[in-house]
Amino acid sequence: MTALLFSKARAGCGDLTSIDKMELYQYARPETAKNKKILYVHGFAGSGENGTVRTMRLLLPGAEILAPDLPVDPGDALNLLEKLSSEEKPDIILGTSMGAMYTEMLHGFDRILVNPAFHLAETILKNNGLGKQDFHSPRADGQTSFMVTKALLERYREVSDGCFKTCDTEHVWGLFGRHDDQVDCFDEFALHYPRAIRFEGGHYLDDHTFLRSVLPVIQEIDDAQEGLEKRTVAVDSGTLAEDNGSIQAFEKLAEWYDMYVLVTLDPNHPEIFAEKTGWAALHLGVLAWNKIICMNHKDLLMADYLVDRDPSSHGGDGFMGTAVRLGGETFKTWEDVLTYFERLGGQ
């Protein structure tokens, strides 16, 4: 079988790529989604016991993760999900690929769609997916394979026609891998939902991608459900771009604060704006979406904190919040900055 869509090696079956198990455990967030239910909807030929589910249970130990094996027939699968959602009332529903297509139709819940395959029948045909297919991970019923027929493809078409009939725009996030070589429904999704976000990754979720792109969205949804208003921290884009450690520091701070990127420009070279915002979108991904502020008057910045190597520039002396001068006597490194904010505990 040549189709990448059905490749076990990339189907989230537990390989940890650039993060080993010990390191992954250290990123666990016991308080995120604590005592809440998260329904995970797997992709084509998957199951509820894949690597993504194991990662979620490791990183979100306070949450209850519901991860059913879906029937092969899409009508039966959607019926099962609608019934389960009605009975369990999950706080968040997370779907990937085919599962994201079903998730879009589970109205009334906060939902995250990762690389949704809204036209699965066509995707299967493109990847020569007719005939016998093996499940990528173990299933509770013990089945190891199934048949994809033309009749099954027609059923996929019928069910997927139900997408976008009702769009509760405030409850849906769409995450799309920049290097997804299987499906690309970004433009179609963006016609119906405002939260269409690119992330650095491919079609299948690995642990690094889950940490950097999915977990922050789960955190933001959980914060919103709890009515939590975090204090705001703006970080100068030039300061961010200086070294790799700044990216990790920004990601860590996002666990405690509402983070923004501040872009200041030479007024004689406004074309640099696209370059700076593009850099932030590429390197920060989900965390930079709708979180970029462009202004040349820092005294007008409405943030609680500003992290900057030169906070006094562009009228910064009039900034009403707390300026954290990176590279100064008090905050020589990003480690010093993190220690400072960790001691503040979100205040």
C-alpha positions as CSV (number, residue, x, y, z in Angstrom):
1,M,0.0,0.0,0.0
2,T,1.6,3.3,-1.1
3,A,-0.9,5.8,0.2
4,L,0.5,8.0,2.9
5,L,-3.0,8.5,4.3
6,F,-2.9,5.0,5.6
7,S,0.7,4.9,6.8
8,K,0.9,3.4,10.2
9,A,4.3,5.0,10.8
10,R,2.8,8.5,10.8
11,A,-0.6,7.8,12.2
12,G,0.0,8.9,15.8
13,C,0.8,5.4,17.1
14,G,3.0,6.5,19.9
15,D,6.4,7.5,18.5
16,L,7.6,10.5,20.5
17,T,9.7,12.1,17.7
18,S,11.8,14.9,19.2
19,I,10.4,14.6,22.8
20,D,11.2,11.5,24.9
21,K,8.7,10.2,27.5
22,M,10.5,11.8,30.5
23,E,10.5,15.2,28.9
24,L,6.9,14.9,27.8
25,Y,5.8,14.0,31.3
26,Q,7.4,17.3,32.6
27,Y,5.0,19.3,30.4
28,A,1.9,17.8,32.1
29,R,-0.8,20.4,33.2
30,P,-2.7,18.8,36.0
31,E,-4.9,21.9,36.4
32,T,-5.9,22.3,32.8
33,A,-9.4,20.9,32.1
34,K,-9.4,19.5,35.6
35,N,-12.5,17.4,36.3
36,K,-13.7,18.0,32.7
37,K,-14.4,15.6,29.9
38,I,-12.7,15.7,26.6
39,L,-14.1,13.6,23.7
40,Y,-11.4,12.6,21.2
41,V,-12.6,11.6,17.7
42,H,-10.0,9.6,15.8
43,G,-9.2,9.6,12.1
44,F,-9.6,7.2,9.3
45,A,-8.6,3.6,10.2
46,G,-7.8,4.7,13.7
47,S,-9.1,3.8,17.2
48,G,-9.5,5.2,20.6
49,E,-6.2,3.7,21.7
50,N,-3.8,5.6,19.5
51,G,-0.7,7.7,20.4
52,T,-2.6,11.0,20.6
53,V,-5.0,9.6,23.2
54,R,-2.1,8.4,25.3
55,T,-0.4,11.8,25.0
56,M,-3.6,13.5,26.1
57,R,-3.9,11.4,29.2
58,L,-0.3,12.0,30.1
59,L,-0.4,15.8,29.6
60,L,-3.9,16.3,31.0
61,P,-4.1,14.0,34.0
62,G,-6.9,15.9,35.6
63,A,-9.3,15.5,32.7
64,E,-11.4,12.5,31.7
65,I,-10.5,11.5,28.1
66,L,-13.3,9.8,26.2
67,A,-12.0,8.0,23.1
68,P,-14.5,5.6,21.4
69,D,-13.7,3.3,18.5
70,L,-15.8,4.6,15.6
71,P,-17.8,2.2,13.4
72,V,-16.5,2.0,9.9
73,D,-19.9,3.1,8.5
74,P,-19.9,7.0,8.7
75,G,-23.6,7.2,9.5
76,D,-23.2,4.8,12.4
77,A,-20.1,6.7,13.5
78,L,-22.0,10.0,13.6
79,N,-24.9,8.5,15.4
80,L,-22.6,7.1,18.0
81,L,-20.9,10.4,18.5
82,E,-24.2,12.3,18.8
83,K,-25.5,9.9,21.3
84,L,-22.3,9.9,23.3
85,S,-22.1,13.7,23.3
86,S,-25.7,14.0,24.4
87,E,-25.2,11.6,27.3
88,E,-21.7,12.6,28.5
89,K,-21.8,16.3,27.6
90,P,-18.1,16.7,27.0
91,D,-16.5,20.1,27.8
92,I,-14.3,19.9,24.7
93,I,-14.4,17.8,21.6
94,L,-11.1,17.2,19.7
95,G,-11.2,15.6,16.2
96,T,-8.5,14.8,13.8
97,S,-8.8,14.3,10.0
98,M,-11.9,12.2,9.4
99,G,-12.8,12.7,13.1
100,A,-12.6,16.4,12.6
101,M,-15.2,16.2,9.9
102,Y,-17.6,14.5,12.3
103,T,-16.6,16.9,15.1
104,E,-17.7,19.9,13.0
105,M,-21.3,18.5,13.0
106,L,-21.4,18.0,16.8
107,H,-23.0,21.4,17.5
108,G,-23.3,23.1,20.8
109,F,-19.9,22.1,22.2
110,D,-16.4,23.7,22.2
111,R,-14.6,21.9,19.4
112,I,-11.1,21.7,17.9
113,L,-10.7,20.4,14.4
114,V,-7.2,19.3,13.4
115,N,-6.6,18.9,9.7
116,P,-10.3,18.2,8.9
117,A,-11.0,15.9,6.0
118,F,-14.3,17.3,4.8
119,H,-14.2,15.3,1.6
120,L,-12.9,12.0,2.8
121,A,-14.2,9.9,-0.2
122,E,-12.2,11.9,-2.6
123,T,-9.1,11.8,-0.3
124,I,-9.4,8.0,-0.1
125,L,-9.7,7.7,-3.9
126,K,-6.7,10.0,-4.4
127,N,-4.6,7.8,-2.2
128,N,-5.7,4.5,-3.8
129,G,-7.6,3.5,-0.6
130,L,-10.1,1.1,-2.0
131,G,-10.0,-2.5,-0.8
132,K,-8.8,-4.0,2.4
133,Q,-7.4,-1.6,5.0
134,D,-5.6,-2.3,8.3
135,F,-6.5,-0.4,11.4
136,H,-3.6,1.6,12.6
137,S,-4.0,0.8,16.3
138,P,-5.8,-1.8,18.4
139,R,-9.5,-1.7,18.8
140,A,-11.7,-2.9,21.6
141,D,-13.6,-5.3,19.3
142,G,-10.4,-7.0,18.2
143,Q,-10.9,-6.2,14.5
144,T,-7.7,-5.6,12.6
145,S,-8.9,-4.7,9.1
146,F,-11.9,-3.6,7.1
147,M,-13.0,-3.1,3.5
148,V,-13.4,0.1,1.7
149,T,-15.9,-0.2,-1.1
150,K,-17.5,2.2,-3.5
151,A,-20.7,1.9,-1.5
152,L,-18.8,3.0,1.6
153,L,-17.3,6.0,-0.2
154,E,-20.8,7.1,-1.2
155,R,-21.8,6.9,2.4
156,Y,-18.9,9.2,3.3
157,R,-20.1,11.6,0.7
158,E,-23.6,11.6,2.1
159,V,-22.5,12.2,5.7
160,S,-19.9,14.9,4.8
161,D,-22.6,16.8,3.0
162,G,-23.9,17.7,6.5
163,C,-20.9,19.8,7.3
164,F,-21.4,23.6,7.6
165,K,-25.1,23.4,7.9
166,T,-25.0,25.1,11.3
167,C,-21.9,27.1,12.2
168,D,-21.6,28.1,15.9
169,T,-18.6,30.2,15.1
170,E,-17.7,31.0,18.7
171,H,-17.2,27.4,19.6
172,V,-15.0,26.0,16.8
173,W,-11.2,26.1,16.3
174,G,-9.6,24.9,13.1
175,L,-5.9,23.9,13.1
176,F,-4.2,23.2,9.8
177,G,-0.7,21.8,9.3
178,R,1.5,23.9,7.0
179,H,3.0,20.6,5.6
180,D,-0.2,18.6,5.4
181,D,0.2,16.6,2.2
182,Q,-3.1,14.7,2.6
183,V,-5.9,17.3,2.8
184,D,-6.1,21.0,2.6
185,C,-9.5,22.4,3.7
186,F,-8.2,25.6,5.2
187,D,-10.0,28.0,2.7
188,E,-13.2,26.1,3.0
189,F,-13.2,26.1,6.8
190,A,-12.3,29.8,6.8
191,L,-15.4,30.7,4.8
192,H,-17.5,29.5,7.7
193,Y,-15.3,30.0,10.9
194,P,-13.0,32.8,11.9
195,R,-10.5,30.7,13.9
196,A,-8.7,29.1,11.0
197,I,-5.1,28.7,12.2
198,R,-1.9,27.4,10.5
199,F,0.6,25.4,12.6
200,E,4.0,24.0,11.9
201,G,3.4,20.4,11.2
202,G,1.9,17.8,8.9
203,H,-1.3,15.8,8.7
204,Y,-0.7,13.5,11.6
205,L,-0.2,14.7,15.2
206,D,3.0,13.9,17.0
207,D,3.7,14.8,20.6
208,H,5.7,17.9,19.7
209,T,2.9,19.2,17.5
210,F,0.3,18.4,20.2
211,L,2.3,20.3,22.8
212,R,2.9,23.4,20.7
213,S,-0.3,23.7,18.8
214,V,-3.2,21.7,20.3
215,L,-2.5,22.0,24.1
216,P,-2.5,25.9,24.0
217,V,-6.0,25.8,22.4
218,I,-7.3,23.4,25.0
219,Q,-5.8,25.8,27.7
220,E,-7.5,28.8,26.1
221,I,-10.9,27.1,25.9
222,D,-10.6,25.9,29.5
223,D,-9.7,29.4,30.6
224,A,-12.7,30.9,28.8
225,Q,-15.0,28.3,30.2
226,E,-13.8,29.2,33.7
227,G,-14.1,32.9,33.1
228,L,-10.4,33.3,33.8
229,E,-8.9,36.6,32.8
230,K,-5.2,36.4,32.8
231,R,-2.8,39.4,33.0
232,T,-1.3,40.4,29.7
233,V,2.4,40.3,28.7
234,A,3.6,41.8,25.5
235,V,7.0,40.8,24.1
236,D,8.9,42.9,21.5
237,S,9.1,41.0,18.2
238,G,12.8,41.9,17.8
239,T,13.6,40.6,21.2
240,L,11.8,37.4,20.4
241,A,13.7,36.8,17.2
242,E,17.1,37.0,18.8
243,D,17.5,33.4,20.0
244,N,15.7,30.1,20.2
245,G,15.3,30.3,23.9
246,S,12.9,33.2,23.5
247,I,10.4,31.0,21.7
248,Q,10.4,28.4,24.6
249,A,10.1,31.2,27.1
250,F,7.1,32.7,25.3
251,E,5.4,29.3,25.2
252,K,6.1,28.8,28.9
253,L,4.7,32.2,29.8
254,A,1.6,31.5,27.9
255,E,0.7,28.9,30.5
256,W,0.3,31.7,33.1
257,Y,-0.4,34.9,31.1
258,D,-2.3,36.2,28.1
259,M,0.6,36.7,25.6
260,Y,1.0,39.2,22.8
261,V,3.7,40.0,20.3
262,L,4.5,43.7,19.9
263,V,5.7,44.8,16.5
264,T,7.3,48.3,16.2
265,L,8.4,49.7,12.9
266,D,10.5,52.3,11.3
267,P,7.8,54.6,9.8
268,N,9.8,55.0,6.7
269,H,9.8,51.2,6.0
270,P,6.3,49.9,6.6
271,E,6.9,47.0,4.4
272,I,8.8,45.3,7.2
273,F,5.5,44.7,9.0
274,A,4.7,41.6,6.8
275,E,8.1,40.2,7.5
276,K,7.8,40.6,11.3
277,T,4.3,39.3,11.5
278,G,5.2,36.4,9.2
279,W,8.1,35.5,11.5
280,A,5.8,35.5,14.5
281,A,3.2,33.4,12.8
282,L,5.7,30.8,11.6
283,H,7.7,30.5,14.9
284,L,4.9,30.9,17.4
285,G,2.1,29.3,15.4
286,V,-1.1,29.1,17.4
287,L,0.1,31.3,20.1
288,A,0.6,34.2,17.7
289,W,-2.8,34.0,16.1
290,N,-4.8,37.2,16.7
291,K,-2.1,38.1,19.2
292,I,0.1,40.5,17.2
293,I,0.0,44.2,18.1
294,C,1.6,46.8,15.7
295,M,2.3,50.2,17.2
296,N,5.1,52.7,17.4
297,H,3.9,54.3,20.6
298,K,4.5,52.0,23.5
299,D,3.0,54.6,25.9
300,L,-0.4,53.6,24.3
301,L,0.2,49.9,24.9
302,M,-2.5,48.4,27.2
303,A,-0.6,45.5,28.8
304,D,0.4,44.7,32.3
305,Y,4.0,43.8,31.3
306,L,6.3,44.5,28.5
307,V,9.4,42.3,27.9
308,D,11.9,44.2,25.7
309,R,15.6,44.8,25.3
310,D,14.9,48.4,24.8
311,P,11.6,49.2,26.5
312,S,12.2,53.0,26.5
313,S,12.3,53.2,22.7
314,H,9.2,54.4,20.8
315,G,7.8,56.3,23.7
316,G,8.3,53.4,26.1
317,D,9.1,55.7,29.1
318,G,5.4,56.4,29.2
319,F,4.3,52.8,29.3
320,M,1.9,52.4,32.2
321,G,2.6,48.8,33.0
322,T,5.8,47.0,34.2
323,A,8.7,47.0,31.9
324,V,11.0,44.0,32.0
325,R,14.3,44.9,30.4
326,L,15.9,41.8,29.0
327,G,19.7,42.0,29.1
328,G,19.7,44.4,31.9
329,E,21.2,44.0,35.4
330,T,18.1,42.3,36.8
331,F,17.0,40.2,33.9
332,K,20.2,39.1,32.1
333,T,18.7,36.1,30.5
334,W,15.3,34.6,29.6
335,E,15.8,32.2,32.6
336,D,15.8,35.3,34.8
337,V,12.6,36.5,33.2
338,L,10.9,33.1,33.6
339,T,11.9,33.0,37.3
340,Y,10.4,36.4,37.9
341,F,7.1,35.6,36.3
342,E,6.9,32.2,37.9
343,R,7.3,33.8,41.3
344,L,4.5,36.2,40.5
345,G,2.3,33.2,39.8
346,G,0.2,34.8,37.1
347,Q,-0.2,38.1,39.0
